[in-house]
């Protein structure tokens, strides 16, 4: 047996150029870094600006498979993944602005230049440089020659210029994220290369300027495996030439926000996406009624129509649209009454009806029956209700799940009562710009999960309770 293991080790060293292979406990094999791949990584490091010394472990005498951000194949020792993402502080739940945290994040972002030495990593399948700061340099054309690449994430990394058509060579690509490079415009004049990425499942081109890419929809329509698509603020051309059929049968998540379509004719194809689960059409200046075609999307769970000019009442069919878990109608001009049928939205978790012009009495008791609610916003809507009545209604079945409650500028009045203490897991509370009176209650300070609290511009009296003196607002 020992002779067999010795011969096996010798064979593996010959065919893989692995420096050392160790066998632990007689049953696991761990390959260490290949010398011919370590040198390209050190060359790559030389071009990187690393102000916080994140790559301190990248030294010539070490095992590159144990360096920060490097993942190797356990059997062969080949470098297969490069994780150099910088995590921004606002990705933390309920982030509150912190100047020191933001400054630390900016310092930790990598910059500099991307060395073509990465081409020597023939087995590299995963490359993540997101949320770094490369100062507007063009995306390297040689990325299109990393033939094994299946995952490329350059989101928020501050690349600029034209997206190289060489990416079309990456036929194994499944995940491509070039979005959110706000400060240095990336653009595409033609998407003729996109159909070559036939295995693509995730595509994010948010904030990439596509105004010249008149073939944008036809190119996308050749990607039958696409599951998630983000095209926010792409300045999409307003004209879409007719097509025989929509081939995006696998699409489950679609974001077309901030493209200012003004009318729905550009996106009528969306209403044929039968497997769509999440749809974001916010900030598009779309006018008129909420589109009836949405009824075709029978699997839809998340719908964002905020920031448009919908000026009708909420259609009755929407109240009984059973799958919905999240509905955002914020910043429209919706009129009419909110129906008592709203209590039939049995699965709704996040509901935002803020800044609309609803008429008549708001059916607060019906809303109080939505027992799965975690987030509710009526900001800027005239409720004209007593705050104690509102809290009493919500205490029935909502209080044990509600995490966010926004009732600012709602013409609320009356006495704030200790009913607020029932909302044990509340993390965000905004009661500002109302006419609520009485003292600020000690019970607010007892809400141990509370992270964000706004009470300004009310009629509170007395001193701030001791329980709130050190409150992390």
Helices and strands as residue ranges (DSSP letters): H 2-16, E 21-24, E 28-31, H 35-46, E 48-49, G 64-66, E 70-72, E 79-83, G 89-91, H 99-108, E 111-112, G 116-120, E 126-128, G 141-145, E 151-153, E 161-162, G 165-169, E 175-177, E 186-187, G 194-196, E 202-204, E 208-209, H 216-220, E 228-230, E 253-255, G 264-272, E 278-280, E 287-288, G 292-296, E 302-304, E 309-310, H 316-319, E 326-328, G 340-344, E 350-352, H 364-368, E 375-377, H 387-394, E 404-406, E 413-415, G 418-422, E 428-430, E 435-439, H 442-445, E 452-454, E 459-461, G 466-468
